[in-house]
């Protein structure tokens, strides 16, 4: 390991961990959930609400930001934090996943991925070196190596080819990151699909290259939850105990709790805001679909004991009305309620791990979800 470590492991409870990651823009308490501000904005939320909800760190997307408004423009305007007004820790992904998922016309070579912009059709080349350059221009506290992610199920040959290419790109990404200022971090990404031995090879070789932290990629891309959890169990023990572990693109509250129980420290997912825009609320009683007609006359809030004012003070009837009327306010309120619940869940896990009561916390949380949305009085 030849890179400085900015992560402090504070406590463990079984495989679950809680720690502190220090970045140039502040401290991240783990386990941490990163709300996704894809194009430099959190859909339906102001940054102050994201901060007030308890988020230490957010995610920006290299692919979208390099296409619009452009990395060089953002750098000239002071970097992503100054440009957006977030002014806190920020992680950027490499852009590779969006190239694979959004661009119909793309070509993968040893050198780079060439694709057509989904905005204007312009031809763009994204190499590991350019990905790191863009992320450095954006000023992300944590950058990700360029990798190739294949959707599951996939053939063994395709999984191995992408994993090997990602390892070669990891080496190039690290070399490109060498001039970054002290305190900024680069994470490697373990690939290997749903094949344990591929995951082991990828993890081992990434650790030999040496990164500030390690992500598990290529999951939550079509496989059942049991497969995802199995791959975490295969991969996490192969990663350094003293480095942060990041499960990319995950997931539901149940996914988060299961992954934390297996040693994962960081997460990101669009579910809180995406589901909020579609009338779904995440609560300690599980998911509640505010589109359902049974909420039309329900004066109760979503959770009268919630710390978040919108969940505690606004009636289900009003939320139902907003959602069914297509009012933007409905999506905004449910997005902030969902992000706040995710942060509440993460804080609860951190406190339980620190207190040695994580198993009890899991049981109590699941009991709340199983209780479900109780009928109006």
N, C-alpha and C positions, 0 to 999 in steps of 0.2 A: 504494500500500500504506500503510494508515494504522493498523496495529496493530503493537505491538512483536513482535520475533522471539525465540523461546526455543530455536531450533534452530541447531546449529553443524554444518556439513558438514565432516567431517574428512578424507575421502579418497574418490576415485572410481577405478574400474577399468572402462573402457568406460562404459556407462550405469549400472552398479552403483555404489551409494553406501553409505558408512558415516558415521554422525554421532552426535550427542549432543543429546537433547531434555531440557531442564531444566524440571521441574514443581514445584509447591509441595510435593509429597511425595517428591521424589527425581528422580534422573537416569535416563533411558531411553536405552539404547544401541541404535542402529539399524544394520542391519535388525532389527526386533523382532517377535516373535510374542506376541500377547496371548491367554493362555488365557481362556476364557469362563466367568465366574461369573454366570450369567443372573440368578438371584434372590438374589444376595448370597452365593452359596456355589459352590464348585467341586465338581461332582458326583463323589463318590468320593475326594476329596482334602482334606487339611487345608491351610490357607494356608501353614503352615511348609514343607510339601512343595513347594508351588508356588514359594515363594521359594528353597528349597534347589536346586530343579531349574534355577534360573537366570533365572526370569521377572522382568523389571523392572517390568512393568505388566500389569494385568488389565482385563477388560471387564465392566461391569455393564449390566443391561438396564432401560431406563426404563419400558417398558410393564409388565413384570412387577412391578417394585418399586413403581410408582405404584399398582398394584392391590392388592398385598400385600407388605409390611405398610403401605405408604403413605409417600409422600415426606415429608409433614409429621412423621410419627412418627419416621422415620429422622433428620430434621434435629434434632428435639428430643432425640434420643439421641446427638447429636454428629457426625452425618454418616456416610456409608457406610463410610469407612475405620475409624472408631472402632466403628461398629455391628458390622462383620464381623471386625475384628481384623487386616485385611490391612495397613493402615498404610503402604501404598506408593502409587505412581502408579496412577490408575484412570481409564479412559475409559468414558463411558456413551454408548450410541447413543440416537437420538432417540425410539425407540418406533414410528416410522412403519412399518418393515418388519414388525414383529410384528402391528400392526393389520391390515395387508394380508394377512398369511399365516395368522393365527390366528382372526380374527373373520369369521364367515360373514356376519353382518348389519352392514354398515358403509355409511356415506354420506360421500363426499368432496365438500367444497364449497370455495369460495375461503377461507372463514373457518377451517375446521377439518375434522378427520375425526371423525365420530360413530360409535360402535360399541357393541356389547354385550360386556361382560366375559365371558371364557371361564370365569371362576370362578363367578360367581353371576348372570350375565345382566344386571347393572346397566348402565344407559345411561351412557356416558362420552364426553366431548368432549375431543379432544386437538388443540390449536391450536399453531402455532409458539411463541407466547408461553408457553403452558402447558408445552410440552415443555422449553423453556429454564428455566422456573421450577422444574420438577421436578428437572432436572439440577443446578441451582444448590442446591436443597434437599438433594440427595444429596451435594453437595460434590465432584463429579467434577473431576479436574484438567483433563480434556479433555471438552468437550461437543460434540455434533454438532447441526448444523442439522436442522430438521424437513424431510423430503422425502417424495416419493411414489415408490415403487419398483414398476415393472411387471415381471412375469415374462416371460421370453422363451421362444418367439417371440411377438412382439406386432406389431400394425399400426403403420404409420408415424404415423398421426394420434394414436393413443393414446400412443405414445412421446413425440411432441412436446408433447402436452397436459401429460403428467406432468412433462416436463423444464421447461416454461415455468412451471408451478405451483410446482415445486421452487425455481426461481430467485426467484419472488416471496416464497416462504416463507423463502428464505435471507436476503433483506433484512429481513424481520420478525424472524427469529431473531437476526440481528446487533443490531438495535435493542434487542431484549429482553435481550441479553447485556451491554449497555453498562455496567451497574452492577456487573459481576463484579469481584472484587478483582484487583489486579495479579498476574500470574503464571499465572492460570487462562486456558485457551484454548478457542476455538471453531473448529471445522473446518467448511468448506463441503463439499458433496457434489456431484460431477459426475454428472449423469444423461445420458440420451440413448440408452439401449438399445444396439443393435448397428448404429447409424447414425453413421458417422464425423462427418458435418457437424453432427449434433446434439451430439455430444460436444465438438466444437470450440466451438460456440456456448456451451454450458453452462460449459466451462472458462474461456473468455474473460470471460464476464459475472461469474462468481464471483470471478475475479481482480480485476476492476474494483470489485466490492463490497469485497473485502479480508478475508481470514481469517488466523488464525494458522497454519493448515495446510489441506490439501485431501485429500479422500477421493474415491476412484472407487467409486461405488455402482452398483447395478443389474446386477452381473455375478455369475457363479456362481449363476444363478437359472434354469438350464435349458438354457443354450447350451453348445455344444462348447467344449473348452479352446482350440482354435485361434481361435475367435471372441473369447473372453475376452482372449487374449494380443494379438490384433489391436487390440482396443479400448484396451488398455493402451498399445500402441505409438502409437496415435492421440492419446491423452490426456496421457500423462506429459510429453512435450516442451512441451505448452501450459501447464504449471504452473510456478510460480516455482522456480528452482533452489535457492533458499535457504530453502524451506519444506518441512516434512515431507509425504510423500505416503503415503496410507493406502488399501490395497485391502481393501474390506470383505467379510467372510464367506468368505475364501479362506485355506487350502484344504489340499490334499495336499502332502507334501514336494516333489514335482515342481512343483506350482503355485507354491509359494513361491520355489523356486530360479529358475524361469523369470521370475517377476515381479520378483525382485530384479535379474536381468540386464537388465530393462527400466526400472529406476530407481525401484522401489517401496521404501518404508522401513518400513511398518508393516502388520501383518496381524492378523486374528482368525479363529477358526473353532472349532466344537464338535467337530471330528473326533477330536482326541486322546482326549478323555474318552468321547465317544459310541462310537467304535470299540472303546475299551477295555472298555466295558460289554458289548460284543457279542463279546468274545473275540479281538479283533484287536490285534496288537502292531506298532508302527512301529519298525524297526531299521535299522541301516546295511546290512542284507541285504534291505531292502524290507519289505513287510507279511508277517506270519506269522499264520496262522489257528490259534489254539490249540485250536479245536474239533476239528480233524482228528485222527483216531484214531492217525495215525502218531507223534504226540507222546506217546502214553500210556506208552511205555517209554523215553523219551529223557531221560537224566540230565543232558544239557548245559544250561547256562543259555542265555538268548536271545542274549547277547553277552558272552563272557568278558572282553572288553577294554573294556566299557562303564564309564564313570565312575559310573553310577548303580547302587547296590548291588542293587536288586531285579532289574535286568537281568543283573547279573553273577553273582549268588549263588543264585538260585532256579531250580530245574530246570524244563525245559519239561514234564516229566511231572507235576509238582505244579501248575503253572499250568493244564495240560490238565484235571487232576482238578477243580480249583476251578471252572473254567469249565463243565465238563460237569455238575458237581453243583449249579450255580446258587448257589455260595457268594459272598457279597458281597465277600469278600477278593479273589477273582479279579478282579472289576471294579476294585477299588481299586488292586491291584498293577499291572494293565495300564494304568490311567489314568495313574498316576504315571510308569510306564516311558515311555508315549507323550509326555507333557508334557516329560519330561526329554530324550527324543530330539529333539523339536522345538526345544528350547532349545539343545541341542548343535549341531544343524544351523545355527541362526541365528548362534551364536558362531563356528562354522567359516566361515560366509560373511563375517562382519565381519572376521575375521582375514585371510581371503584377499583381500578388497578392499583392506584396509590395506596388505597386502604385495604387491599387484599380481599376485596369482596366482589370481584368481577363475576364469578359464577352466579352469585345471588342476584347481582344486577341483571344478568342475562335472563334469569328465570322471571324476575319481576317485570322486566320490559316485555318479554314474550306474553306474560299473563295479561298485560294491558292491551297488547295488540289482539290477543284472542278474545278479550272481552268485547271488543268491537264497539261500534257506534250504538249506544243505547237509545231506545225509542223515546220520543218526547213524553213528558209527564202529562 
